[in-house]
Amino acid sequence: MQVRDFKTVAELREAFPSAFLTNGTVDLSRKRGIRTLPRDMTVERHLILVNIFLALKDEDFSG
């Protein structure tokens, strides 16, 4: 999977439709290919980010 910067929740829904549960919870656990999440991650119920694998570059850690 290509690493992406997600600007909207709609983009996340398109890339990871199974993460959007019918009860309004968004479970991004163990998803790969996410470099950044949208600034506004407001969801109806719960946002779960357990073991999310964010793709970081070396320059992300440089001062």
Secondary structure as the mmCIF struct_conf table of DSSP 4:
data_model
#
loop_
_struct_conf.conf_type_id
_struct_conf.id
_struct_conf.beg_label_comp_id
_struct_conf.beg_label_asym_id
_struct_conf.beg_label_seq_id
_struct_conf.end_label_comp_id
_struct_conf.end_label_asym_id
_struct_conf.end_label_seq_id
STRN STRN1 ARG A 4 ASP A 5
BEND BEND1 THR A 8 THR A 8
HELX_RH_AL_P HELX_RH_AL_P1 VAL A 9 ALA A 15
HELX_RH_3T_P HELX_RH_3T_P1 PRO A 17 ALA A 19
STRN STRN2 PHE A 20 PHE A 20
TURN_TY1_P TURN_TY1_P1 THR A 22 ASN A 23
BEND BEND2 GLY A 24 GLY A 24
STRN STRN3 VAL A 26 ASP A 27
TURN_TY1_P TURN_TY1_P2 SER A 29 ARG A 30
BEND BEND3 GLY A 33 GLY A 33
STRN STRN4 ILE A 34 THR A 36
BEND BEND4 ARG A 39 ARG A 39
BEND BEND5 GLU A 44 ARG A 45
STRN STRN5 LEU A 47 ILE A 48
TURN_TY1_P TURN_TY1_P3 VAL A 50 ASN A 51
STRN STRN6 LEU A 54 LEU A 54
HELX_RH_3T_P HELX_RH_3T_P2 ASP A 58 PHE A 61
#
